[in-house]
Amino acid sequence: MLVITNKTKEGKLKRRLKSFVLSMTLIFTLVFSTLNIPVMAGEQHSIDITGSTGNGIFGCSLKVKTMEQLKKIKEIKVNGESFTKVSNKSDLKSGKKYMLSETDPDIFLSAVKNNDKIEITTDTEKVTVTVKNANAFGNMHDSKSIVYSKLDTGGGGNVTPPKPNAGNENTPDLEIASSALNFSYHQLILNFKKPGMAEKIKEVKVNGENYTKKDSPLTPGDGFGKFFYIDSANNKIYLTNTGISNGSRVELITDKGTTSFTAQHMGLLGSSGNNYKDVKFEPKNGGNDFSIKVFKKNENGKGLAGAEFDVVKNASGDVVGKITTDADGNGHVANLAKDNYTLRETKAPRGYVKSEQGIEVKKSDFKDATKEVFKEVENKKEKTSISGDKKWKDGDNQDGIRPDEVEVKLLANGAPIQNQTLKPDPTGKWSYKFDDLDKYDNDGNLINYTVEEDEIQGYTASYEKTATGYDIINEHKPETVDVKGDKKWLDDNDKDKKRPDEITVGLYVDNTKIQETKATKANNWEFKFENL
């Protein structure tokens, strides 16, 4: 009896110890699932930072372990401010952008500063990297300060969906709050976050197969079929789970689009509360995974850098994206819905005329196979003209040597490119004009235009800059003569004392006086007209 009693007490003691251990385990589980504890080194992470490079031409970069890790990145912030994902490296220069490489596990970011906090978020954790030396050629980050933080997934590995943003058509109208299994009725039950969500559901598909909607609560007998029931009052949906196993893709379809998830923890060994993962939303128009590519070219087909476009959604008139062409003339905007758009050029490449005509992108232009539209856009070069007058300084052609015509050359940056023959118009005016000239060269540099004329014998040429070009002045100094003489008096050597002290002598051309001078007794009555 004593032995039996001892065994009984021993059994009770073991059961109590076991109960105590289970209780403590549950307590620790609850505590640590509630806290956001940084993951210590040695644990497996969704991404591992393996290197970095400081600021360069486009910005900086971080390297992760594999391409698979790179694909898990959902969001990047710097000092708490979200960076926008782009597809072209050149877009990084405008700031607050990031790009994921398609060939290597590299993250490219706009330039950062020392002590900036780079936050990289996946579905399951957030990685915070502190910038130590923003301009370092090698590692710019402080590897000792990397912090891995688990995200609150509601206990089932499913990250809580972000709150909807007004006006964002890719925001789901269904947000699952929790799930449960009813083994007796063979049901999967989904609870939604906001009132009225459940009643939006019009269709349900599992692995592409339609479920039938029931207007009354599901019965145990329904559990062997494929049905769903909307409990609008309690904002829930009930699905028979006979056809839903681990890995099944469940689609909840509304007027707005499809919210889908992958089922998990199903079957006889399943558990309630975490029966969904990989939740995705696709709008009814096909999802925000369409893109527009632009090739900006000149009249010869050469790609042009620096063209900027606004991407305008026709339905709302809102600018939903921007495109800037790179050095090769290529530009790209992604994350668009399949819709009608207009590309409006806001800035032309240097040296080219901005297009005032919008480029239409129709919904039907998007191909589901490639999910993109390609548009070629041609720019014409900016034009200018050079003009001026030809002026003669030759005494109105006194010597009769002025030519009937003159050759004028146009020079671009000192090199002759065109000739023009100048003749006087019916009014006697000489002028020239060179039209349709490129204002800039192929590298976007302003072209310096000048003019130069062939040498004219007997004339010297000079050039006077004007608002429209240059005036050409041709000067010829006519040949001159001197006319001189003296005054003869026939008065018996001024016998009567009437001779004046001076006289005025006039010079006439064709009976018109053009000059006059004095002849005096003091200069022996001599006179002279010079340089005539």
C-alpha positions as CSV (number, residue, x, y, z in Angstrom):
1,M,0.0,0.0,0.0
2,L,2.8,2.3,0.8
3,V,4.4,1.7,-2.5
4,I,1.1,2.3,-4.3
5,T,0.6,5.6,-2.4
6,N,4.0,6.8,-3.2
7,K,3.5,6.1,-6.9
8,T,0.2,7.9,-6.8
9,K,1.8,11.0,-5.3
10,E,4.7,10.7,-7.7
11,G,2.2,10.7,-10.6
12,K,0.4,13.7,-9.3
13,L,3.7,15.5,-8.9
14,K,4.8,14.8,-12.5
15,R,1.4,16.0,-13.8
16,R,1.7,19.2,-11.8
17,L,5.3,19.8,-13.1
18,K,4.1,19.1,-16.6
19,S,1.2,21.6,-16.2
20,F,3.6,24.2,-14.8
21,V,6.0,23.9,-17.7
22,L,3.2,24.1,-20.3
23,S,1.8,27.2,-18.5
24,M,5.2,28.9,-18.5
25,T,5.7,28.0,-22.2
26,L,2.4,29.6,-23.0
27,I,3.2,32.7,-21.0
28,F,6.5,33.2,-22.8
29,T,4.9,32.5,-26.1
30,L,2.3,35.2,-25.5
31,V,4.9,37.7,-24.3
32,F,7.3,37.3,-27.2
33,S,4.6,37.2,-29.8
34,T,3.4,40.5,-28.5
35,L,6.7,42.3,-28.5
36,N,8.6,43.4,-31.5
37,I,12.0,42.0,-30.5
38,P,15.1,42.6,-32.8
39,V,16.2,39.3,-34.3
40,M,19.6,38.3,-33.0
41,A,22.5,37.3,-35.3
42,G,22.5,33.7,-36.3
43,E,18.7,33.5,-37.1
44,Q,17.5,33.2,-40.6
45,H,16.3,36.4,-42.2
46,S,14.2,37.2,-45.2
47,I,17.1,39.4,-46.5
48,D,20.8,39.6,-45.5
49,I,22.8,42.8,-46.1
50,T,26.2,41.6,-47.5
51,G,27.7,44.9,-48.7
52,S,27.2,48.5,-49.8
53,T,28.7,51.3,-51.8
54,G,28.5,55.0,-51.1
55,N,27.1,57.8,-53.2
56,G,28.2,58.0,-56.8
57,I,26.7,59.4,-60.0
58,F,23.2,58.1,-59.4
59,G,23.3,57.4,-55.7
60,C,24.3,54.6,-53.4
61,S,23.7,50.8,-53.3
62,L,23.2,47.9,-50.9
63,K,23.8,44.3,-51.7
64,V,21.7,41.4,-50.4
65,K,22.6,37.7,-50.4
66,T,20.5,36.3,-53.3
67,M,18.1,37.4,-56.0
68,E,15.3,35.5,-54.1
69,Q,15.9,37.8,-51.1
70,L,15.8,40.9,-53.4
71,K,12.4,39.9,-54.7
72,K,11.0,39.9,-51.2
73,I,11.5,43.6,-50.7
74,K,8.2,45.4,-50.4
75,E,9.1,48.9,-49.2
76,I,12.2,51.1,-48.5
77,K,12.2,54.1,-46.3
78,V,15.0,56.5,-45.2
79,N,14.6,58.2,-41.9
80,G,10.9,57.1,-41.9
81,E,10.2,58.6,-45.3
82,S,9.1,56.3,-48.1
83,F,11.2,56.1,-51.2
84,T,9.5,55.5,-54.6
85,K,10.4,52.5,-56.6
86,V,11.6,53.3,-60.2
87,S,12.9,51.3,-63.1
88,N,15.6,53.5,-64.5
89,K,18.8,54.3,-62.6
90,S,18.8,57.9,-63.9
91,D,15.6,58.5,-62.0
92,L,17.5,58.1,-58.7
93,K,19.2,61.5,-59.3
94,S,15.9,63.3,-58.5
95,G,16.0,62.0,-54.9
96,K,13.9,59.7,-52.7
97,K,13.9,56.8,-55.2
98,Y,15.0,53.2,-55.2
99,M,15.5,50.5,-57.9
100,L,15.9,46.8,-57.6
101,S,18.4,45.3,-60.1
102,E,17.1,42.7,-62.5
103,T,20.5,40.9,-62.8
104,D,22.2,41.1,-59.5
105,P,21.0,41.2,-55.8
106,D,21.6,44.9,-55.6
107,I,19.4,47.7,-54.2
108,F,20.1,51.2,-55.8
109,L,19.0,54.3,-53.8
110,S,19.1,58.0,-54.3
111,A,22.0,59.7,-52.4
112,V,22.0,59.4,-48.6
113,K,23.8,61.2,-45.8
114,N,25.9,60.0,-42.8
115,N,23.7,58.6,-40.0
116,D,20.7,58.1,-42.2
117,K,18.5,55.1,-41.3
118,I,17.6,52.9,-44.3
119,E,14.6,50.7,-43.5
120,I,14.0,47.7,-45.8
121,T,10.7,45.9,-45.3
122,T,9.6,42.4,-46.5
123,D,6.5,40.5,-45.7
124,T,7.9,39.2,-42.4
125,E,10.5,41.7,-41.1
126,K,12.1,45.1,-41.2
127,V,15.9,45.6,-41.6
128,T,17.4,48.9,-40.5
129,V,20.8,49.9,-41.8
130,T,22.7,52.9,-40.5
131,V,24.8,54.9,-43.0
132,K,28.3,55.3,-41.5
133,N,30.2,56.9,-44.5
134,A,27.8,58.0,-47.2
135,N,30.6,58.6,-49.7
136,A,32.7,55.5,-49.1
137,F,33.8,53.6,-52.1
138,G,33.5,50.3,-50.2
139,N,31.0,49.6,-47.4
140,M,29.2,52.8,-46.5
141,H,27.1,51.2,-43.7
142,D,27.9,50.2,-40.2
143,S,27.5,46.4,-40.2
144,K,27.5,46.2,-36.4
145,S,24.4,48.3,-36.2
146,I,22.1,46.3,-38.6
147,V,18.8,45.6,-36.8
148,Y,16.4,42.9,-37.9
149,S,12.9,43.3,-36.5
150,K,10.1,40.8,-36.9
151,L,6.8,42.3,-38.1
152,D,3.5,41.7,-36.3
153,T,1.8,39.1,-38.4
154,G,-1.2,38.4,-36.2
155,G,0.3,35.1,-35.0
156,G,-0.2,33.4,-38.4
157,G,2.6,34.6,-40.6
158,N,0.3,37.0,-42.4
159,V,1.4,40.6,-42.4
160,T,-1.5,43.0,-41.5
161,P,-2.5,44.7,-44.8
162,P,-1.9,48.4,-45.0
163,K,-4.7,50.8,-44.6
164,P,-6.3,51.9,-47.8
165,N,-5.2,55.2,-49.3
166,A,-7.9,57.4,-50.8
167,G,-7.8,57.5,-54.5
168,N,-5.4,54.5,-54.9
169,E,-7.3,52.1,-57.1
170,N,-5.0,49.3,-56.2
171,T,-6.1,49.4,-52.6
172,P,-8.1,46.2,-51.8
173,D,-11.7,46.7,-50.6
174,L,-11.4,43.4,-48.6
175,E,-9.1,43.2,-45.6
176,I,-9.1,39.9,-43.7
177,A,-8.8,40.4,-40.0
178,S,-8.8,36.7,-38.9
179,S,-9.8,33.2,-39.8
180,A,-11.1,30.1,-38.1
181,L,-11.9,26.4,-38.9
182,N,-15.1,24.7,-38.0
183,F,-14.2,21.0,-38.1
184,S,-17.8,19.8,-37.4
185,Y,-19.3,21.8,-40.4
186,H,-16.2,21.5,-42.6
187,Q,-16.0,25.2,-42.9
188,L,-13.3,28.0,-43.3
189,I,-14.6,31.2,-41.7
190,L,-13.1,34.6,-42.6
191,N,-13.6,37.8,-40.5
192,F,-13.1,41.2,-42.1
193,K,-11.7,44.4,-40.6
194,K,-14.3,46.9,-41.6
195,P,-18.1,46.8,-41.6
196,G,-19.7,46.0,-45.0
197,M,-16.7,44.2,-46.5
198,A,-18.1,40.7,-46.5
199,E,-21.3,41.7,-48.4
200,K,-19.2,43.1,-51.3
201,I,-18.1,39.5,-52.3
202,K,-19.9,38.4,-55.4
203,E,-18.0,35.3,-56.3
204,V,-15.6,32.8,-54.7
205,K,-13.1,30.6,-56.6
206,V,-10.8,27.9,-55.2
207,N,-7.9,26.9,-57.6
208,G,-10.0,28.5,-60.4
209,E,-13.2,26.5,-59.6
210,N,-16.3,28.5,-58.8
211,Y,-18.1,28.0,-55.4
212,T,-21.9,28.3,-55.3
213,K,-23.4,31.0,-53.1
214,K,-26.0,30.0,-50.5
215,D,-28.6,32.4,-49.2
216,S,-28.8,30.7,-45.9
217,P,-26.2,29.5,-43.3
218,L,-24.3,26.4,-44.4
219,T,-25.3,23.1,-42.9
220,P,-23.1,20.1,-42.0
221,G,-24.3,18.4,-45.2
222,D,-23.1,21.4,-47.2
223,G,-19.6,20.6,-46.0
224,F,-19.1,18.0,-48.6
225,G,-19.9,20.4,-51.5
226,K,-18.4,23.7,-52.7
227,F,-20.5,26.5,-51.2
228,F,-20.1,29.9,-49.5
229,Y,-22.4,32.0,-47.4
230,I,-22.1,35.7,-46.6
231,D,-23.0,36.7,-43.0
232,S,-23.5,40.4,-43.6
233,A,-24.6,41.1,-40.0
234,N,-21.4,39.8,-38.6
235,N,-19.1,40.8,-41.6
236,K,-18.0,37.1,-42.2
237,I,-17.9,34.7,-45.0
238,Y,-18.2,30.9,-44.6
239,L,-16.7,28.5,-47.1
240,T,-16.9,24.8,-47.2
241,N,-13.3,23.6,-46.9
242,T,-13.6,20.2,-48.5
243,G,-11.9,21.5,-51.6
244,I,-9.5,23.7,-49.7
245,S,-6.2,22.2,-48.8
246,N,-2.7,23.6,-47.9
247,G,-1.5,25.6,-50.9
248,S,-4.9,26.1,-52.4
249,R,-5.4,29.6,-53.9
250,V,-8.7,31.2,-52.7
251,E,-10.1,34.1,-54.7
252,L,-12.7,36.5,-53.2
253,I,-14.2,38.6,-56.1
254,T,-15.9,41.9,-55.8
255,D,-17.0,44.6,-58.2
256,K,-13.6,46.3,-57.6
257,G,-11.3,43.3,-58.1
258,T,-10.0,40.1,-56.7
259,T,-8.5,39.5,-53.3
260,S,-6.7,36.2,-53.2
261,F,-4.7,34.2,-50.7
262,T,-2.9,30.9,-50.2
263,A,-4.6,28.6,-47.7
264,Q,-2.5,27.1,-44.9
265,H,-2.9,25.0,-41.7
266,M,-5.9,23.3,-43.3
267,G,-7.1,19.7,-43.0
268,L,-7.5,17.4,-39.9
269,L,-4.2,18.7,-38.4
270,G,-5.0,22.3,-39.1
271,S,-5.7,25.1,-36.7
272,S,-7.7,28.2,-36.6
273,G,-6.5,31.8,-36.7
274,N,-3.8,31.7,-39.4
275,N,-5.3,30.0,-42.4
276,Y,-4.2,32.6,-45.1
277,K,-0.9,33.9,-46.4
278,D,0.4,35.8,-49.5
279,V,-2.7,38.0,-49.6
280,K,-2.8,39.9,-53.0
281,F,-5.3,42.2,-54.6
282,E,-5.8,42.7,-58.4
283,P,-8.1,45.4,-59.6
284,K,-10.7,44.5,-62.1
285,N,-8.9,46.3,-64.9
286,G,-6.0,43.8,-64.7
287,G,-3.8,45.1,-61.9
288,N,-1.3,47.8,-61.5
289,D,1.5,45.9,-63.2
290,F,1.3,47.5,-66.6
291,S,4.0,49.9,-67.9
292,I,4.7,52.4,-70.7
293,K,8.0,52.7,-72.4
294,V,9.1,55.7,-74.5
295,F,11.9,56.1,-77.0
296,K,12.6,59.8,-77.6
297,K,14.5,60.4,-80.9
298,N,15.4,63.1,-83.3
299,E,14.6,63.2,-87.1
300,N,17.6,60.9,-87.8
301,G,16.5,58.3,-85.2
302,K,19.1,59.2,-82.6
303,G,18.0,58.8,-79.0
304,L,17.6,62.0,-77.0
305,A,18.2,62.4,-73.3
306,G,16.4,64.7,-70.9
307,A,12.9,64.7,-72.3
308,E,10.3,64.8,-69.5
309,F,6.7,63.6,-69.7
310,D,3.7,63.7,-67.4
311,V,1.6,60.5,-67.5
312,V,-2.0,61.6,-67.3
313,K,-4.9,59.2,-66.6
314,N,-7.7,60.3,-69.0
315,A,-10.6,59.3,-66.7
316,S,-9.5,61.6,-63.8
317,G,-7.1,64.0,-65.4
318,D,-4.6,63.2,-62.6
319,V,-0.9,62.9,-63.2
320,V,-0.1,59.3,-62.2
321,G,3.5,59.1,-63.2
322,K,6.5,60.8,-64.8
323,I,9.0,59.7,-67.4
324,T,12.5,61.1,-68.0
325,T,14.5,59.7,-70.9
326,D,18.0,58.5,-70.3
327,A,21.2,59.0,-72.3
328,D,20.0,56.5,-74.9
329,G,16.6,58.2,-75.2
330,N,14.7,55.5,-73.3
331,G,12.1,56.3,-70.6
332,H,9.8,54.1,-68.5
333,V,7.0,54.2,-66.0
334,A,5.6,51.2,-64.2
335,N,2.9,50.2,-61.7
336,L,0.1,51.4,-64.0
337,A,-3.4,50.0,-64.3
338,K,-4.7,48.9,-67.7
339,D,-6.4,52.2,-68.7
340,N,-6.4,55.1,-71.1
341,Y,-3.5,57.6,-70.7
342,T,-2.0,60.7,-72.3
343,L,1.7,61.5,-72.3
344,R,2.3,65.2,-72.1
345,E,5.8,66.4,-72.8
346,T,6.7,69.0,-70.2
347,K,10.4,69.5,-71.1
348,A,12.1,68.9,-74.4
349,P,15.7,67.8,-74.8
350,R,18.0,70.7,-75.0
351,G,18.1,72.1,-78.6
352,Y,14.7,70.6,-79.5
353,V,11.2,71.9,-79.8
354,K,8.8,70.6,-77.1
355,S,5.8,68.7,-78.5
356,E,2.5,70.4,-77.8
357,Q,0.6,67.3,-79.1
358,G,-0.3,64.7,-76.4
359,I,0.6,61.1,-77.1
360,E,-2.4,58.9,-76.6
361,V,-2.1,55.5,-75.0
362,K,-5.3,53.4,-75.3
363,K,-6.3,50.6,-73.0
364,S,-6.3,48.3,-76.0
365,D,-2.6,49.2,-76.6
366,F,-1.6,47.2,-73.5
367,K,-0.7,43.6,-74.3
368,D,-1.4,41.1,-71.6
369,A,1.6,39.0,-72.6
370,T,4.1,41.8,-72.0
371,K,2.0,44.2,-69.9
372,E,3.5,47.2,-71.6
373,V,3.0,49.8,-74.3
374,F,5.9,51.1,-76.4
375,K,5.8,54.6,-78.0
376,E,8.4,56.3,-80.2
377,V,8.3,60.1,-80.0
378,E,10.2,62.3,-82.4
379,N,11.4,65.8,-81.6
380,K,12.4,68.4,-84.2
381,K,15.4,70.6,-83.6
382,E,14.9,74.1,-82.4
383,K,15.5,76.5,-85.3
384,T,16.8,80.0,-85.7
385,S,17.7,82.5,-88.5
386,I,20.5,85.0,-89.2
387,S,19.9,88.2,-91.2
388,G,21.3,91.7,-91.8
389,D,21.9,94.6,-94.1
390,K,24.8,95.5,-96.3
391,K,25.9,99.1,-96.0
392,W,28.2,101.0,-98.4
393,K,30.5,103.9,-97.4
394,D,31.9,104.8,-100.8
395,G,30.6,108.3,-101.5
396,D,27.6,106.9,-103.2
397,N,29.8,104.9,-105.5
398,Q,31.7,108.1,-106.5
399,D,34.4,106.2,-108.2
400,G,32.0,103.7,-109.9
401,I,33.8,100.6,-108.5
402,R,30.9,99.1,-106.4
403,P,30.2,95.6,-107.6
404,D,26.7,94.5,-108.9
405,E,26.6,91.5,-106.5
406,V,28.5,90.1,-103.5
407,E,29.0,86.6,-102.1
408,V,28.2,86.2,-98.3
409,K,29.2,83.0,-96.4
410,L,27.4,81.7,-93.3
411,L,29.7,80.1,-90.7
412,A,28.7,77.8,-87.8
413,N,31.3,77.8,-85.0
414,G,33.8,79.2,-87.5
415,A,33.2,76.7,-90.3
416,P,31.4,77.8,-93.6
417,I,28.1,75.9,-94.2
418,Q,26.2,78.1,-96.7
419,N,26.6,80.8,-99.3
420,Q,24.3,83.5,-100.5
421,T,24.6,86.0,-103.4
422,L,23.6,89.5,-102.5
423,K,22.2,92.0,-104.9
424,P,20.3,95.3,-104.4
425,D,16.5,95.2,-104.4
426,P,14.5,97.7,-106.5
427,T,14.9,100.3,-103.8
428,G,18.7,99.9,-103.8
429,K,18.8,98.1,-100.4
430,W,21.2,95.3,-99.9
431,S,20.2,92.6,-97.4
432,Y,20.6,88.8,-96.6
433,K,18.9,86.1,-94.5
434,F,19.7,82.5,-93.7
435,D,16.6,80.6,-92.5
436,D,15.9,77.2,-90.9
437,L,19.2,76.9,-89.0
438,D,19.7,74.5,-86.1
439,K,20.0,76.5,-82.9
440,Y,21.9,73.8,-81.0
441,D,24.3,71.1,-82.2
442,N,23.8,67.3,-81.6
443,D,25.3,67.6,-78.1
444,G,22.9,70.4,-77.0
445,N,25.5,73.2,-77.4
446,L,24.4,76.6,-78.7
447,I,25.8,77.1,-82.3
448,N,27.6,80.4,-82.9
449,Y,26.6,81.7,-86.3
450,T,28.6,84.5,-88.1
451,V,28.9,85.8,-91.6
452,E,31.8,86.6,-93.8
453,E,31.9,88.0,-97.4
454,D,34.3,87.5,-100.2
455,E,36.9,90.2,-100.5
456,I,35.8,93.2,-102.6
457,Q,38.7,95.0,-104.3
458,G,39.0,98.6,-103.2
459,Y,36.8,98.1,-100.1
460,T,37.4,97.1,-96.5
461,A,34.7,95.1,-94.7
462,S,33.5,95.3,-91.0
463,Y,30.7,93.6,-89.2
464,E,28.3,95.1,-86.7
465,K,26.3,92.7,-84.5
466,T,22.5,93.3,-84.3
467,A,19.5,91.6,-82.7
468,T,19.0,89.4,-85.8
469,G,22.6,88.8,-86.9
470,Y,25.2,91.1,-88.4
471,D,25.2,94.2,-90.6
472,I,28.1,94.2,-93.1
473,I,29.7,97.6,-93.7
474,N,31.8,98.1,-96.9
475,E,34.0,101.2,-96.9
476,H,35.9,102.7,-99.9
477,K,37.8,105.9,-99.7
478,P,37.3,107.7,-103.1
479,E,40.3,109.2,-104.9
480,T,40.7,113.0,-104.1
481,V,42.1,116.1,-105.8
482,D,43.1,119.5,-104.5
483,V,42.0,122.7,-106.2
484,K,44.1,125.8,-105.5
485,G,44.7,129.2,-107.0
486,D,45.5,132.8,-106.2
487,K,43.7,136.1,-106.6
488,K,45.1,138.5,-109.2
489,W,44.4,142.2,-108.8
490,L,44.4,144.6,-111.8
491,D,44.1,147.9,-109.9
492,D,47.5,149.4,-110.4
493,N,48.7,148.0,-107.2
494,D,45.7,149.3,-105.2
495,K,46.3,152.9,-106.4
496,D,42.8,154.0,-105.2
497,K,43.1,152.1,-101.9
498,K,39.9,150.2,-102.4
499,R,41.3,146.6,-102.3
500,P,39.8,144.6,-99.3
501,D,41.9,142.7,-96.8
502,E,40.2,139.4,-97.8
503,I,37.8,137.9,-100.2
504,T,35.6,134.7,-100.1
505,V,36.2,132.1,-102.8
506,G,33.4,129.5,-103.5
507,L,33.9,126.1,-105.1
508,Y,31.0,124.9,-107.3
509,V,30.1,121.5,-108.8
510,D,27.5,121.7,-111.5
511,N,26.6,125.3,-110.5
512,T,26.1,124.2,-106.9
513,K,28.4,125.6,-104.3
514,I,29.9,122.9,-102.1
515,Q,32.7,124.7,-100.2
516,E,34.1,128.1,-99.7
517,T,37.4,129.6,-98.3
518,K,39.2,132.9,-97.7
519,A,41.9,134.5,-99.7
520,T,43.8,137.3,-97.8
521,K,46.4,139.8,-98.4
522,A,48.4,138.1,-95.6
523,N,48.7,134.8,-97.5
524,N,49.4,136.6,-100.8
525,W,45.8,136.1,-101.9
526,E,46.3,132.3,-102.3
527,F,43.4,129.8,-101.7
528,K,43.1,126.0,-101.7
529,F,40.4,123.3,-101.6
530,E,41.8,119.9,-100.4
531,N,40.7,116.2,-100.6
532,L,38.1,116.7,-103.2
